[in-house]
Amino acid sequence: ACKAGGLLPFANFNRIHVCPPCNVSDAEAAEGLAILDQALEVADQHVTG
């Protein structure tokens, strides 16, 4: 879901790393977080318990 949204995070065990460029705007940061939030909603659908 992240890749489909154009976001390429790095997952390591229980952490997700997102490294935006130094010149990211507030709008771009908000867009990236929205993509990550959407991807986590997709992941939630696959978790039971």
C-alpha positions as CSV (number, residue, x, y, z in Angstrom):
1,A,0.0,0.0,0.0
2,C,2.9,2.4,0.7
3,K,4.6,1.6,-2.6
4,A,1.3,2.1,-4.5
5,G,1.0,5.5,-2.8
6,G,4.6,6.5,-3.8
7,L,6.1,6.1,-0.4
8,L,9.1,3.7,0.1
9,P,9.6,3.2,3.9
10,F,12.2,0.9,5.4
11,A,10.8,-1.7,7.8
12,N,13.1,-3.3,10.4
13,F,11.4,-5.7,12.9
14,N,8.8,-3.5,14.7
15,R,10.0,-0.1,13.3
16,I,9.2,1.8,10.2
17,H,11.8,4.3,9.0
18,V,10.8,7.0,6.6
19,C,13.7,9.3,5.5
20,P,12.3,12.4,3.7
21,P,14.7,14.7,1.9
22,C,15.9,17.8,3.9
23,N,13.8,20.1,1.7
24,V,10.4,18.5,2.2
25,S,7.5,20.9,2.6
26,D,4.9,20.7,5.3
27,A,2.4,19.6,2.6
28,E,4.7,16.8,1.4
29,A,5.3,15.6,4.9
30,A,1.6,15.5,5.6
31,E,1.0,13.6,2.3
32,G,3.6,11.0,3.3
33,L,2.1,10.5,6.7
34,A,-1.4,10.1,5.1
35,I,0.0,7.4,2.8
36,L,1.6,5.6,5.7
37,D,-1.7,5.9,7.7
38,Q,-3.6,4.4,4.8
39,A,-1.1,1.5,4.5
40,L,-1.4,0.8,8.3
41,E,-5.2,0.6,7.8
42,V,-4.7,-2.0,5.1
43,A,-2.3,-3.9,7.5
44,D,-4.9,-3.7,10.3
45,Q,-7.4,-5.7,8.1
46,H,-5.0,-8.6,8.0
47,V,-4.3,-8.8,11.8
48,T,-6.5,-10.9,14.0
49,G,-6.7,-11.0,17.8
